[in-house]
Amino acid sequence: MPKMKDLDWPGFTKFSGKEIYAGVGADFLAWGKKFVLRLVAAQLMSGGDWPDDFKILALNNKLEGPALAFFDKMLPKWVAESNTVEHVMDRMLGFYSTKVPVSKAMDLMSETKPSNKTWTEHFQYLVTGTREEGDADSPGLQPC
């Protein structure tokens, strides 16, 4: 049986729902993959599979700000549909997934580098906003 200390994952970044780069979304998918890896490891280290209620509590413990407020508001509805962490994460992904239209991606690629950003930061912003649809690690392009 899991213990509350099993929810403490030092150094694991909480998901807030805020965009890292303006216009390209918060990338819940990439964060969620890291969360699932940590969840599996925590379960193995504590001796086995956790009940879904505890997995959902683990997810709740790793959210903050607007994402936590949204989660708290929607959780009763989601668990009424299906009381699994997979379902809850799928619903969060549905809300936080971003598809960048090709026309928007073209606008992003032609933006001037802001003076307060390094070239590396600007390049990361451009790459994050323009990865192809289907790339599981980032938002994707969608046809106009």
N, C-alpha and C positions, 0 to 999 in steps of 0.2 A: 504494500500500500504506500503511495507517495506521501511525502511530508511537505509542509509549507516551505521548508528550506530548499526543497528541490526546484522551487520556482525562482530562486535567486541565481541569475546568470550574469555574474560580473562582466562588465565590458560589452554586453550585448546592447546595441543601439535600439532605442524604442522607436516605434513608428508613429509619427505625428500627423501624417496626411498632408504635410506641407511639401510644396515642390522644391526640389533641389535646384532646378533650373527653370526659370519662368517659361511657361507655355508647354512644358513637356510632361507634366503630371508628377505624381508623388512616387511612382514605381513600387506599388505594393507587391507586385509579382516577385521582383528580385528580393525584397525584404522578406516576403513570405517564404521563399525557398530557404533562406538562412534560418528563419524561425523554425521551419519543419526539421531541418538538420539538427538544430539545438534541441528541439523537443524529443526527437528520436534518441539522441545521445543522453539526455537527462533521464528518459525512461529506462534505457539500458543500465545506466549507472545506479538507478534506484531500485532495480530488480525486476522490471517488467512493464507491461503495457498499462497505461493509466486509464481510468474511466474518462469518458468524453467530458463530463462536467469539469474534471480537473484540467484537462487539456484546454478547454475553453477559458478556464481561470488563468492558465498560463498565458494564453493569448491576451486576455484582458490586462494582465500584469505587464505586458510589453508594449502597450499602446499609451499614447499621451496626447494632450491637446485636443484639436478638432477630431482626430481619429477616435480617441477614447470617448468623446461626447457622442459621436455618431454611433459607435459600437454599443454604448450603454442604452441609447434610445432604441436601437433596432434589435438588440439581442432577444428580448422576449418574443418578438415576431419570428425571428430566425429559428430559435430552438423549438418553437411550436411547429414549424415546418419540418425540421429534422434536427435532433439534438446531437449533432456531431461537429467536431472541430473542422472537419473538411467542408461541411456545408456552410458554416459560419465564415470560414476563410474565403470560400467561393463567393459568398455574398459581398464580403469586403472587397474582393478583387473586382467584382462587377461594378462597384461604385468607384473604385480608385484606378481602374484601367483607363489608359488614355491611348487613343488612336489619333495620330497626327495626320491630317490630310496632306496629300502631296503638295498642294498649293501652299500650305503653311510651312512645310519643310523647305520649299524653295525660298520662301521669305526668310526663314531662319538662316539658310546658307548664305544669303546675301546681306545679312546684318553686319554692321560695322562693329568691331570689337570695342566694348565699353572701356573707357580709360582706367577704370578701377579694377579691371580683370586682367590676369596674365594671359598670355597666348595659350598656355596649357588649359586654363579654366575655360577660355572661349572655345577652344577646340573640343573639350569634353562636352560643353553645352551643345555645340553643333552636332556632334556624334550622337549624343543622347536623344536629340530631337529627330534624328533622321534615320535611325535603324529601320530595316525592312520589317513589315508585318510578318509575324510568325517567329521572330527572334524572341525567345522566351525570356531573355534577360532585360528587355527594355520595351518602352512603348514602340509602336510600329506605325508605319505609313498606311494610310487607307486611300483608295481612289477617290477622286472628287466626284 
